[in-house]
Amino acid sequence: MSQVRVHNFSISLDGFGTGEGQSLEEPFGHAGQRLHEWFFGTRTFRRMHGEGGGGGVGVDDALAGTWATDIGAEIMGRNKFGPQRGPWTDEDWQGWWGDNPPFHTPVFVLTHHPRPSLTMKGGTTFHFVDASPADALAMAREAANGLDVRIGGGPSVVRDFLAADLIDHLHVSIVPIVLGRGVRLWDGLEGLEQRFTTECVTTPSGVTHLTFTRRGPHSSPRP
Ligand SMILES: NC(=O)c1ccc[n+]([C@@H]2O[C@H](COP(=O)([O-])OP(=O)(O)OC[C@H]3O[C@@H](n4cnc5c(N)ncnc54)[C@H](OP(=O)(O)O)[C@@H]3O)[C@@H](O)[C@H]2O)c1
């Protein structure tokens, strides 16, 4: 069975995966870029965004670099895809990532406001689906053709997949900042650690990387 994985998911010390007040200018709201500064310096990030060579190859990069290995599809929330809310007023928006997004696989965007699929350069196709986490995962699994499925965020979607017990591997990067407001990752997930083996490493950038690896069989039926 293919794995369901979360990678490089950055949260503040107080558990926020994004700030408040997302807008076109500020995709992470008042958090700005602070949640991901550790990531910007890595070779993985530079390659992901076509910035050529360079970038750090230390422990942050070693952890960040596995995000695309054996991934055949991603599932993301509508707020990761864009800052719009409610029904689409136009369908010109194609995501934050330009005409060649870094995913290079089918991407299932969860939304209560579906729209036609978008085929981008480089193998990324955005499919907009109104579905439960389990049903979205079944679609992504089929599209992934035996490879793993990444849950790409934001915090609401990762939280929902954790609550539904659908995640096998979770990599969280705890950044030493206090955001105070935004969208929290851990709410409602009391006792989550009991389902996983956890490991942690702190890197010179000041980030603590935590990995949660599923211990046993899933508690809920899987497609
Ligand atoms: N910290 C990180 O590493 C990281 C990673 C990725 C993204 N982010 C950030 O996280 C923020 C977005 O996170 P978020 O928690 O606000 O939102 P999100 O998880 O991206 O999306 C939530 C939205 O997706 C739609 N949705 C979710 N589940 C659904 C379902 N089962 N069926 C139908 N629609 C569903 C709903 O939108 P509608 O009802 O409007 O359709 C819901 O409001 C952005 O600022 C992004 O930049 C952070």
The ligand as an SDF file (V2000), in Angstrom:
LIG
                    3D

 48 52  0  0  0  0  0  0  0  0999 V2000
    3.2320   25.8580    7.2970 N   0  0  0  0  0  0  0  0  0  0  0  0
    3.3820   25.2480    6.1350 C   0  0  0  0  0  0  0  0  0  0  0  0
    4.3700   24.5330    5.9120 O   0  0  0  0  0  0  0  0  0  0  0  0
    2.3490   25.4560    5.0740 C   0  0  0  0  0  0  0  0  0  0  0  0
    2.2270   24.5410    4.0170 C   0  0  0  0  0  0  0  0  0  0  0  0
    1.2340   24.7610    3.0690 C   0  0  0  0  0  0  0  0  0  0  0  0
    0.4120   25.8770    3.1570 C   0  0  0  0  0  0  0  0  0  0  0  0
    0.5730   26.7520    4.2070 N   0  0  0  0  0  0  0  0  0  0  0  0
   -0.2720   27.9350    4.3450 C   0  0  0  0  0  0  0  0  0  0  0  0
   -1.4800   27.5120    4.9680 O   0  0  0  0  0  0  0  0  0  0  0  0
   -2.5090   28.4390    4.6300 C   0  0  0  0  0  0  0  0  0  0  0  0
   -3.7330   27.6750    4.1960 C   0  0  0  0  0  0  0  0  0  0  0  0
   -4.1260   26.8330    5.2610 O   0  0  0  0  0  0  0  0  0  0  0  0
   -5.6140   26.8240    5.8390 P   0  0  0  0  0  0  0  0  0  0  0  0
   -5.5810   25.9610    7.0190 O   0  0  0  0  0  0  0  0  0  0  0  0
   -6.0810   28.2500    5.9600 O   0  0  0  0  0  0  0  0  0  0  0  0
   -6.4550   26.2040    4.6320 O   0  0  0  0  0  0  0  0  0  0  0  0
   -6.2440   24.9260    3.7100 P   0  0  0  0  0  0  0  0  0  0  0  0
   -6.0160   23.7500    4.5830 O   0  0  0  0  0  0  0  0  0  0  0  0
   -5.2500   25.1940    2.6340 O   0  0  0  0  0  0  0  0  0  0  0  0
   -7.6620   24.8700    2.9960 O   0  0  0  0  0  0  0  0  0  0  0  0
   -8.8610   24.8180    3.7590 C   0  0  0  0  0  0  0  0  0  0  0  0
   -9.9940   25.0200    2.7820 C   0  0  0  0  0  0  0  0  0  0  0  0
  -10.0310   23.9610    1.8200 O   0  0  0  0  0  0  0  0  0  0  0  0
  -11.3640   23.6020    1.5380 C   0  0  0  0  0  0  0  0  0  0  0  0
  -11.5970   22.2490    2.0500 N   0  0  0  0  0  0  0  0  0  0  0  0
  -10.8740   21.5990    3.0020 C   0  0  0  0  0  0  0  0  0  0  0  0
  -11.3370   20.3550    3.1860 N   0  0  0  0  0  0  0  0  0  0  0  0
  -12.3540   20.2030    2.3240 C   0  0  0  0  0  0  0  0  0  0  0  0
  -13.2260   19.1200    2.0310 C   0  0  0  0  0  0  0  0  0  0  0  0
  -13.1260   17.9330    2.6560 N   0  0  0  0  0  0  0  0  0  0  0  0
  -14.1650   19.3030    1.0850 N   0  0  0  0  0  0  0  0  0  0  0  0
  -14.2660   20.4750    0.4240 C   0  0  0  0  0  0  0  0  0  0  0  0
  -13.4640   21.5380    0.6550 N   0  0  0  0  0  0  0  0  0  0  0  0
  -12.5240   21.4060    1.5960 C   0  0  0  0  0  0  0  0  0  0  0  0
  -12.2440   24.6270    2.2510 C   0  0  0  0  0  0  0  0  0  0  0  0
  -12.3230   25.7560    1.3850 O   0  0  0  0  0  0  0  0  0  0  0  0
  -13.6520   26.2870    0.6180 P   0  0  0  0  0  0  0  0  0  0  0  0
  -14.8270   25.8990    1.4730 O   0  0  0  0  0  0  0  0  0  0  0  0
  -13.4330   27.7650    0.5360 O   0  0  0  0  0  0  0  0  0  0  0  0
  -13.6360   25.6480   -0.7080 O   0  0  0  0  0  0  0  0  0  0  0  0
  -11.3760   25.0000    3.4420 C   0  0  0  0  0  0  0  0  0  0  0  0
  -11.6890   26.2670    3.9890 O   0  0  0  0  0  0  0  0  0  0  0  0
   -1.9570   29.3480    3.5560 C   0  0  0  0  0  0  0  0  0  0  0  0
   -1.5670   30.5560    4.1730 O   0  0  0  0  0  0  0  0  0  0  0  0
   -0.7360   28.6060    3.0620 C   0  0  0  0  0  0  0  0  0  0  0  0
    0.2040   29.4700    2.5360 O   0  0  0  0  0  0  0  0  0  0  0  0
    1.4940   26.5380    5.1640 C   0  0  0  0  0  0  0  0  0  0  0  0
  1  2  1  0
  2  3  2  0
  2  4  1  0
  4  5  1  0
  4 48  2  0
  5  6  2  0
  6  7  1  0
  7  8  2  0
  8  9  1  0
  8 48  1  0
  9 10  1  0
  9 46  1  0
 10 11  1  0
 11 12  1  0
 11 44  1  0
 12 13  1  0
 13 14  1  0
 14 15  2  0
 14 16  1  0
 14 17  1  0
 17 18  1  0
 18 19  2  0
 18 20  1  0
 18 21  1  0
 21 22  1  0
 22 23  1  0
 23 24  1  0
 23 42  1  0
 24 25  1  0
 25 26  1  0
 25 36  1  0
 26 27  1  0
 26 35  1  0
 27 28  2  0
 28 29  1  0
 29 30  1  0
 29 35  2  0
 30 31  1  0
 30 32  2  0
 32 33  1  0
 33 34  2  0
 34 35  1  0
 36 37  1  0
 36 42  1  0
 37 38  1  0
 38 39  2  0
 38 40  1  0
 38 41  1  0
 42 43  1  0
 44 45  1  0
 44 46  1  0
 46 47  1  0
M  CHG  2   8   1  16  -1
M  END
$$$$
